[in-house]
C-alpha cells in the first residue's frame, strides 16, 4: 500500500526523471528570465522571454499530474478486474469413477454427429466463459467498483431510451382462476414459424418484462441471432391483473408449469430454453429439479440466484445495509404490489391488512402474507422448502449459474457450489465483482457485461445439434458419458437404474 501511495502522490522513484526535468526547466527559465530583464531594460524584448518560459514548466507539471492520475486509474482498474472462475463436474470422478456429461455436436463438414464433453463444448463456444483470455474477464466500471454501487445502479438505472423491445402480451388463465401474462418478442403474428428457438425468461422479485436486464438480453437474441423470447410475468407483476388472493413465491412452480405447457402447444417444434434472474432463477431451478428428465427445456441459465433463502434472509438482517436498505426496499416493493390488490384479501381470514401495512422488512411480509397464502407453518419452513439448492442435484439438463461474489443480496456463502459441482450437467461461473444483477462495464455509458456470456451460452445450446429432429421437441442431445448408445427406436440401455435424458426415434448419440 505504501508503494501504491507513493506512486499516486508522485514520490515513487519512477517519477525521478520528471522531477529532474522540472528542476532543469526551472533553472533554465531563471536564466532566460535574467536575460529577459536585461533585454527589457535596453528596450528590446519587453520581458517576452520570461513569459515564454512559464508555460513550459506548467505543461510539465500538468503532464506529471495527468500521468499520476492515469497511472492511478490503471492500477485501480487492474485491482478491480474480475476474471471468470468456473466450477463444474469433473470429466471423470477419480473417487467414484462417475463420468461427466457429453453433448452431441453436428459437424456440417462431415455431416455427422460427434460427441464432446459438455464443459469443453461450452468453453469452445463461449469465449466469455473460458478460464483464460481477455474476453473472460469482467472489468467493472471504475466508479462502481463494489457490489453495493453495482446493485444500486442496477436498481435505479432504467435505460428507458435503450433496448426498445416490442412485446405482444398474452394473458394465460390458470386452473385455480388466477392468471399470468406472457410477453412475446417477436409474436407469432410477426414470426409465424413454430420452430424458431425460443428462450423463456423469468424476472426477479416484483419485476417483469420491462426490466432493463431482460430487455437487453431480448434485444441481443432477437436482432443478432433471430431467436424468439417469451417473458413469463408472475401473478400481479408487470401490470398483470390479479384475479385471486394469491401472489407468487420462490417455491411456487405450478404457474410456470402451466405457461410452459401452453408455450409448447403454440410452438410444437421449437427448441426451448429458459433463464431466470434473482428470485426467478430460484423458481426456475426448483422447476427444473422437479421436472427432471421430463423437462421441456433443453437447457437453463440462472443469474443472481439466492439458492438458500434462509441464509439470504439471515445475512440481510445482520448487516447494516441489508437491515436498513435491502430488506426494507424489497419488503416495501412486495407491500406496494400487495396493496394494489388489497381488496382481494379483505375476505381472507388469515391475512391481517393492518399487520401487513406495519411490516418493515421482507421477512415481515413473508411471515404475514407469503407463508400463510402458501400454507407453510412458519416462515422458516417456507424459506427452507423454497430454496433451490436442494433441487440442483435433480436437474437433468445442462444449466449455467452466473453469480457475483460481492452480491450483497444473493451472497457468496449461499452459492450451491457443491451441488452444482456434483451435477454433471451443471456449470457455475463466478466473478469477484458485479453486485446483484449488475455487472456494469464501461466508464461514461455503462452496460451489462453479463448479457454477453448469457447470450453465448444460449446460442451454444441451441446450436448443439442444428438438425433439430421434429419429434425431439427441441430437447438437448446430451447425456451422461457412461450411458451406451443403441439403435432401433432410440431406446437406450440403462445401467443399474440410470435414466436417459431424452429419447429419439432416430439413431443418435445420447
ZAMARGU-4260 file (C-alpha; in steps of 0.2 Angstrom, whole numbers, plus 5000, padded with zeros to 4 digits):
<rodrens>
0) 5000/5000/5000 | 5015/5012/5004 | 5021/5009/4986 | 5004/5012/4979 | 5003/5028/4989
5) 5020/5035/4984 | 5016/5031/4966 | 5000/5040/4966 | 5007/5055/4976 | 5022/5056/4964
10) 5036/5052/4977 | 5040/5035/4969 | 5057/5033/4961 | 5048/5030/4944 | 5044/5049/4944
15) 5063/5055/4947 | 5066/5058/4928 | 5051/5070/4928 | 5057/5079/4944 | 5074/5082/4936
20) 5066/5088/4920 | 5056/5101/4931 | 5071/5106/4940 | 5081/5109/4924 | 5067/5118/4916
25) 5066/5130/4932 | 5084/5134/4931 | 5084/5136/4913 | 5068/5148/4915 | 5078/5158/4928
30) 5092/5161/4916 | 5081/5166/4902 | 5072/5177/4915 | 5088/5186/4918 | 5092/5188/4900
35) 5074/5195/4898 | 5076/5208/4911 | 5092/5214/4903 | 5084/5215/4886 | 5069/5224/4894
40) 5080/5237/4902 | 5088/5241/4885 | 5071/5242/4877 | 5072/5226/4867 | 5060/5210/4870
45) 5049/5219/4883 | 5050/5204/4895 | 5043/5191/4882 | 5057/5178/4886 | 5051/5177/4904
50) 5033/5175/4899 | 5038/5162/4887 | 5047/5151/4900 | 5032/5149/4911 | 5020/5139/4900
55) 5034/5126/4898 | 5035/5122/4916 | 5016/5122/4918 | 5015/5109/4904 | 5027/5098/4913
60) 5018/5099/4929 | 5002/5096/4921 | 5010/5081/4912 | 5016/5074/4929 | 4998/5076/4936
65) 4990/5068/4922 | 5002/5054/4922 | 4999/5051/4940 | 4980/5051/4938 | 4981/5039/4923
70) 4993/5028/4932 | 4981/5028/4947 | 4966/5023/4937 | 4976/5010/4928 | 4981/5002/4945
75) 4963/5004/4951 | 4956/4996/4935 | 4969/4981/4937 | 4964/4979/4955 | 4946/4978/4951
80) 4947/4966/4937 | 4937/4951/4939 | 4941/4935/4929 | 4928/4922/4927 | 4930/4907/4938
85) 4922/4891/4933 | 4916/4876/4944 | 4910/4861/4936 | 4909/4842/4937 | 4925/4833/4933
90) 4925/4823/4916 | 4930/4808/4927 | 4927/4807/4945 | 4943/4799/4952 | 4934/4794/4968
95) 4918/4787/4961 | 4923/4783/4943 | 4907/4793/4938 | 4909/4801/4921 | 4903/4818/4916
100) 4890/4824/4903 | 4893/4824/4885 | 4884/4833/4871 | 4880/4829/4853 | 4888/4841/4841
105) 4884/4841/4822 | 4898/4844/4811 | 4892/4852/4794 | 4908/4847/4785 | 4906/4829/4788
110) 4888/4829/4791 | 4890/4818/4805 | 4886/4819/4824 | 4901/4818/4836 | 4901/4818/4855
115) 4910/4831/4865 | 4912/4834/4884 | 4899/4847/4889 | 4912/4858/4898 | 4924/4858/4883
120) 4910/4862/4871 | 4904/4877/4882 | 4922/4884/4883 | 4924/4882/4865 | 4908/4891/4860
125) 4908/4904/4874 | 4923/4915/4874 | 4917/4924/4890 | 4917/4908/4900 | 4934/4902/4896
130) 4946/4902/4911 | 4959/4911/4901 | 4959/4925/4888 | 4954/4944/4888 | 4936/4940/4884
135) 4933/4930/4900 | 4937/4945/4912 | 4924/4957/4919 | 4931/4974/4920 | 4919/4984/4931
140) 4915/5002/4929 | 4928/5011/4940 | 4916/5022/4949 | 4906/5006/4953 | 4920/4995/4960
145) 4910/4986/4973 | 4894/4976/4975 | 4884/4990/4983 | 4887/5003/4970 | 4883/4990/4956
150) 4867/4985/4964 | 4861/5002/4967 | 4865/5007/4949 | 4855/4991/4943 | 4840/4996/4954
155) 4839/5014/4948 | 4845/5015/4930 | 4831/5010/4919 | 4839/5013/4902 | 4822/5019/4896
160) 4829/5026/4880 | 4839/5010/4876 | 4833/4992/4872 | 4817/4996/4865 | 4809/4979/4863
165) 4791/4977/4856 | 4781/4964/4866 | 4764/4956/4862 | 4755/4951/4878 | 4745/4936/4881
170) 4735/4933/4897 | 4735/4915/4902 | 4721/4909/4913 | 4726/4896/4926 | 4716/4881/4933
175) 4713/4890/4950 | 4706/4905/4942 | 4721/4916/4943 | 4731/4922/4928 | 4749/4926/4922
180) 4755/4935/4907 | 4767/4930/4894 | 4775/4944/4883 | 4781/4938/4866 | 4795/4945/4856
185) 4793/4943/4841 | 4775/4937/4842 | 4768/4923/4832 | 4760/4936/4820 | 4777/4944/4816
190) 4786/4927/4816 | 4773/4913/4812 | 4786/4899/4811 | 4784/4887/4826 | 4802/4880/4825
195) 4811/4896/4830 | 4822/4893/4845 | 4814/4901/4860 | 4820/4907/4877 | 4808/4908/4891
200) 4813/4922/4904 | 4808/4923/4922 | 4810/4940/4931 | 4816/4945/4948 | 4806/4950/4964
205) 4791/4961/4959 | 4799/4963/4942 | 4793/4960/4924 | 4797/4961/4906 | 4801/4980/4907
210) 4817/4976/4917 | 4832/4983/4908 | 4842/4967/4911 | 4828/4957/4902 | 4826/4970/4888
215) 4845/4970/4884 | 4846/4951/4883 | 4830/4950/4872 | 4836/4964/4860 | 4853/4954/4858
220) 4844/4937/4855 | 4831/4945/4843 | 4842/4956/4832 | 4858/4947/4832 | 4853/4929/4832
225) 4835/4928/4826 | 4828/4919/4842 | 4811/4921/4850 | 4810/4927/4868 | 4795/4925/4879
230) 4794/4933/4896 | 4784/4925/4910 | 4776/4938/4921 | 4771/4931/4938 | 4754/4935/4945
235) 4751/4954/4948 | 4768/4958/4941 | 4771/4970/4926 | 4753/4976/4926 | 4746/4958/4926
240) 4728/4958/4933 | 4727/4949/4949 | 4711/4939/4950 | 4713/4928/4965 | 4720/4931/4983
245) 4737/4923/4979 | 4753/4931/4973 | 4768/4921/4970 | 4783/4914/4979 | 4800/4906/4977
250) 4793/4888/4979 | 4778/4890/4968 | 4781/4882/4951 | 4764/4877/4945 | 4761/4893/4936
255) 4777/4891/4926 | 4772/4873/4923 | 4756/4879/4915 | 4764/4893/4905 | 4777/4880/4898
260) 4763/4868/4893 | 4754/4882/4884 | 4770/4888/4875 | 4774/4870/4870 | 4757/4869/4862
265) 4760/4885/4852 | 4777/4880/4847 | 4777/4861/4845 | 4793/4861/4835 | 4804/4874/4844
270) 4819/4871/4855 | 4815/4879/4872 | 4827/4886/4884 | 4825/4896/4900 | 4833/4909/4910
275) 4829/4916/4927 | 4835/4931/4937 | 4836/4933/4956 | 4820/4925/4963 | 4815/4920/4946
280) 4831/4910/4944 | 4827/4901/4961 | 4809/4897/4954 | 4817/4890/4938 | 4830/4879/4947
285) 4816/4872/4958 | 4805/4869/4942 | 4820/4860/4933 | 4823/4849/4948 | 4805/4844/4950
290) 4803/4840/4931 | 4819/4830/4930 | 4821/4821/4914 | 4803/4826/4908 | 4808/4845/4907
295) 4803/4853/4891 | 4818/4865/4892 | 4834/4859/4884 | 4845/4870/4895 | 4843/4884/4908
300) 4853/4899/4915 | 4852/4905/4932 | 4858/4923/4936 | 4860/4930/4954 | 4851/4915/4962
305) 4850/4916/4981 | 4850/4897/4982 | 4847/4897/5001 | 4833/4909/5006 | 4835/4906/5024
310) 4854/4911/5023 | 4850/4926/5012 | 4837/4932/5024 | 4848/4930/5040 | 4863/4939/5031
315) 4852/4954/5027 | 4846/4955/5045 | 4864/4955/5051 | 4872/4969/5040 | 4868/4987/5041
320) 4865/4989/5023 | 4854/4973/5022 | 4844/4978/5038 | 4841/4996/5033 | 4842/4997/5014
325) 4839/4980/5005 | 4827/4971/5016 | 4815/4986/5018 | 4816/4990/5000 | 4811/4973/4994
330) 4798/4972/5008 | 4791/4988/5003 | 4790/4983/4984 | 4780/4967/4990 | 4769/4978/5001
335) 4766/4990/4986 | 4761/4976/4975 | 4750/4968/4988 | 4740/4984/4992 | 4737/4987/4974
340) 4726/4972/4975 | 4721/4973/4994 | 4703/4971/4990 | 4705/4953/4985 | 4712/4949/5003
345) 4699/4958/5013 | 4689/4942/5015 | 4704/4931/5018 | 4703/4927/5037 | 4722/4923/5039
350) 4728/4939/5032 | 4728/4955/5043 | 4729/4970/5032 | 4735/4981/5046 | 4749/4969/5051
355) 4754/4969/5033 | 4755/4988/5032 | 4765/4988/5048 | 4778/4977/5041 | 4796/4984/5038
360) 4806/4970/5031 | 4805/4956/5018 | 4804/4944/5032 | 4789/4953/5039 | 4780/4952/5023
365) 4784/4933/5021 | 4778/4930/5038 | 4762/4939/5037 | 4757/4935/5019 | 4768/4923/5009
370) 4769/4908/5021 | 4751/4910/5025 | 4745/4910/5007 | 4755/4895/5003 | 4751/4885/5018
375) 4768/4885/5027 | 4768/4883/5046 | 4782/4895/5049 | 4792/4907/5038 | 4807/4897/5041
380) 4799/4882/5034 | 4795/4892/5018 | 4812/4898/5016 | 4819/4880/5018 | 4807/4872/5007
385) 4808/4886/4993 | 4827/4886/4992 | 4833/4879/4976 | 4849/4872/4982 | 4841/4856/4987
390) 4835/4853/4970 | 4850/4856/4960 | 4856/4838/4960 | 4839/4833/4952 | 4842/4844/4936
395) 4844/4833/4921 | 4848/4847/4908 | 4863/4857/4905 | 4862/4873/4916 | 4873/4888/4919
400) 4873/4898/4935 | 4881/4915/4935 | 4884/4924/4951 | 4895/4938/4958 | 4904/4935/4974
405) 4901/4953/4980 | 4882/4951/4978 | 4875/4959/4994 | 4858/4950/4992 | 4862/4933/4985
410) 4878/4931/4995 | 4893/4921/4990 | 4891/4910/5006 | 4874/4903/4999 | 4880/4898/4982
415) 4877/4880/4979 | 4894/4876/4974 | 4895/4858/4980 | 4878/4854/4972 | 4882/4861/4955
420) 4899/4853/4955 | 4891/4836/4959 | 4879/4838/4945 | 4887/4833/4928 | 4875/4845/4919
425) 4880/4860/4930 | 4892/4874/4927 | 4895/4888/4939 | 4903/4904/4933 | 4908/4917/4946
430) 4916/4934/4946 | 4923/4943/4961 | 4913/4959/4957 | 4896/4963/4949 | 4884/4966/4963
435) 4866/4959/4962 | 4861/4959/4943 | 4874/4972/4939 | 4890/4968/4930 | 4891/4985/4923
440) 4907/4989/4912 | 4912/5005/4903 | 4915/5022/4910 | 4904/5035/4903 | 4889/5024/4897
445) 4890/5008/4907 | 4882/4992/4900 | 4879/4975/4907 | 4893/4963/4904 | 4883/4948/4909
450) 4872/4949/4893 | 4887/4943/4883 | 4891/4926/4892 | 4872/4923/4894 | 4869/4925/4875
455) 4884/4915/4871 | 4878/4900/4882 | 4860/4901/4875 | 4867/4901/4857 | 4879/4886/4861
460) 4864/4876/4867 | 4853/4880/4853 | 4867/4876/4840 | 4872/4859/4848 | 4863/4849/4835
465) 4857/4860/4821 | 4847/4846/4813 | 4833/4848/4826 | 4823/4832/4823 | 4805/4836/4824
470) 4800/4823/4836 | 4813/4828/4848 | 4803/4843/4854 | 4819/4853/4855 | 4827/4843/4869
475) 4845/4844/4870 | 4855/4828/4864 | 4865/4827/4880 | 4868/4813/4892 | 4880/4806/4905
480) 4895/4798/4896 | 4893/4781/4904 | 4877/4778/4895 | 4879/4767/4880 | 4871/4771/4863
485) 4860/4759/4854 | 4850/4759/4838 | 4832/4755/4834 | 4819/4767/4842 | 4832/4776/4851
490) 4828/4767/4867 | 4844/4767/4877 | 4850/4753/4888 | 4850/4758/4906 | 4864/4753/4918
495) 4859/4750/4936 | 4844/4761/4936 | 4852/4775/4927 | 4840/4785/4916 | 4841/4794/4899
500) 4839/4812/4896 | 4829/4811/4880 | 4823/4798/4868 | 4823/4800/4849 | 4816/4789/4835
505) 4832/4792/4825 | 4848/4783/4830 | 4859/4797/4838 | 4871/4798/4852 | 4863/4802/4869
</rodrens>
